[in-house]
C-alpha cells in the first residue's frame, strides 16, 4: 500500500475504495459509532501490517487469518465475534454497493458462542431498593439514571438519550415517557410517581435538553457513562459483585413478574 489507511469524513473525490466503503457503512448508524470505528481500525491496521488493501483483493482466507489473529491475542470468543461485527458489515455493504464483486467475510468461520441470559448478575428486591436509595445520595443524576434503569427497565443507551421534553406529555392521567427503543422502534411508557419525582429533581429548573448529565462537567451522559455511574452506585451500596445497566433491566423485569405483571406487558 502506498500510505497508511485512515477513516476520513465523506470526501468521495479523494477517497480510496476502502475509505468510501467505511464511511458508507458507518452512515447507516445514528448516534455514536466509536466502537464500530475501533473495530474497523483494528482491521485496517492488520491489513497495513500485512501489506494488504483493506478492501480490494481481500479473500476469505485473509479474513480467516484475521479471526485467528484475534484468537491468538487470547480474546474471549464473544470478544472475537464482537470485533468482527463491523468488519463483516463493512464487507457486506461494500458488496451491496458494488465496490467489490463478492463478500469475503460472509463465510468466514467465527467462534461459536452459547449465550445464557440466566448468567446475568441481577439484583433481588432488597438489593434493588438499596441501590435506588444510595443512588439518590450521590447526585440527582445518579438517582435519575438508577430509576430509569431499575424501575422502567430502560437500556443504557435509552436512559442516556432521555430528554426533558420526552416526558412532558400526560396520557390517561399519567405522565408518560416517549423514547426510541432497540431497532429504532418508538415506545411510550408510564412514569410512576416515585420515578417522576426523581426525574424532576434531576431536571431542576431546566425546561429542555438531555435529562441525565455528568455531575462535574454538566455534559450529557453516554452509554459508557451509564456503566461507570452504575458501577459507582453498586460499590457505594455495598453490592459485592459486578453490576451493569443490564443487571438493573434484568432486576426490573424480574421484580415486575414477581409482582404479578403479565409477561406480555414486560
Secondary structure in CASP SS format (residue, H / E / C, confidence):
PFRMAT SS
TARGET T0000
AUTHOR 0000-0000-0000
METHOD secondary structure of the structure
MODEL  1
X C 1.00
X C 1.00
X C 1.00
X C 1.00
X C 1.00
X C 1.00
X C 1.00
X C 1.00
X C 1.00
X C 1.00
X C 1.00
X C 1.00
X C 1.00
X C 1.00
X C 1.00
X C 1.00
X H 1.00
X H 1.00
X H 1.00
X H 1.00
X H 1.00
X H 1.00
X H 1.00
X H 1.00
X H 1.00
X H 1.00
X C 1.00
X C 1.00
X C 1.00
X C 1.00
X C 1.00
X C 1.00
X C 1.00
X H 1.00
X H 1.00
X H 1.00
X H 1.00
X H 1.00
X H 1.00
X H 1.00
X H 1.00
X H 1.00
X H 1.00
X H 1.00
X H 1.00
X H 1.00
X H 1.00
X H 1.00
X H 1.00
X C 1.00
X C 1.00
X C 1.00
X C 1.00
X C 1.00
X C 1.00
X C 1.00
X C 1.00
X C 1.00
X C 1.00
X H 1.00
X H 1.00
X H 1.00
X H 1.00
X H 1.00
X H 1.00
X H 1.00
X H 1.00
X H 1.00
X H 1.00
X H 1.00
X H 1.00
X H 1.00
X C 1.00
X C 1.00
X C 1.00
X C 1.00
X H 1.00
X H 1.00
X H 1.00
X H 1.00
X H 1.00
X H 1.00
X H 1.00
X H 1.00
X H 1.00
X H 1.00
X H 1.00
X H 1.00
X H 1.00
X H 1.00
X H 1.00
X H 1.00
X H 1.00
X H 1.00
X H 1.00
X H 1.00
X C 1.00
X C 1.00
X C 1.00
X C 1.00
X C 1.00
X C 1.00
X C 1.00
X C 1.00
X C 1.00
X C 1.00
X C 1.00
X C 1.00
X C 1.00
X C 1.00
X C 1.00
X C 1.00
X C 1.00
X C 1.00
X C 1.00
X C 1.00
X H 1.00
X H 1.00
X H 1.00
X C 1.00
X C 1.00
X C 1.00
X C 1.00
X C 1.00
X H 1.00
X H 1.00
X H 1.00
X H 1.00
X H 1.00
X H 1.00
X H 1.00
X H 1.00
X H 1.00
X H 1.00
X H 1.00
X H 1.00
X H 1.00
X H 1.00
X C 1.00
X H 1.00
X H 1.00
X H 1.00
X H 1.00
X H 1.00
X H 1.00
X H 1.00
X H 1.00
X H 1.00
X H 1.00
X H 1.00
X C 1.00
X C 1.00
X C 1.00
X C 1.00
X C 1.00
X H 1.00
X H 1.00
X H 1.00
X H 1.00
X H 1.00
X H 1.00
X C 1.00
X E 1.00
X H 1.00
X H 1.00
X H 1.00
X H 1.00
X C 1.00
X C 1.00
X E 1.00
X E 1.00
X C 1.00
X C 1.00
X E 1.00
X E 1.00
X E 1.00
X E 1.00
X E 1.00
X E 1.00
X E 1.00
X C 1.00
X H 1.00
X H 1.00
X H 1.00
X C 1.00
X E 1.00
X E 1.00
X E 1.00
X E 1.00
X E 1.00
X C 1.00
X C 1.00
X H 1.00
X H 1.00
X H 1.00
X H 1.00
X H 1.00
X H 1.00
X H 1.00
X H 1.00
X H 1.00
X H 1.00
X H 1.00
X C 1.00
X C 1.00
X C 1.00
X C 1.00
X C 1.00
X C 1.00
X E 1.00
X C 1.00
X C 1.00
X E 1.00
X C 1.00
X C 1.00
X C 1.00
X C 1.00
X C 1.00
X C 1.00
X E 1.00
X C 1.00
X C 1.00
X H 1.00
X H 1.00
X H 1.00
X H 1.00
X H 1.00
X H 1.00
X H 1.00
X H 1.00
X H 1.00
X H 1.00
X H 1.00
X H 1.00
X H 1.00
X H 1.00
X C 1.00
X C 1.00
X C 1.00
X C 1.00
X C 1.00
X C 1.00
X C 1.00
X C 1.00
X H 1.00
X H 1.00
X H 1.00
X H 1.00
X H 1.00
X H 1.00
X H 1.00
X H 1.00
X H 1.00
X H 1.00
X H 1.00
X H 1.00
X H 1.00
X H 1.00
X C 1.00
X C 1.00
X C 1.00
X C 1.00
X H 1.00
X H 1.00
X H 1.00
X C 1.00
END
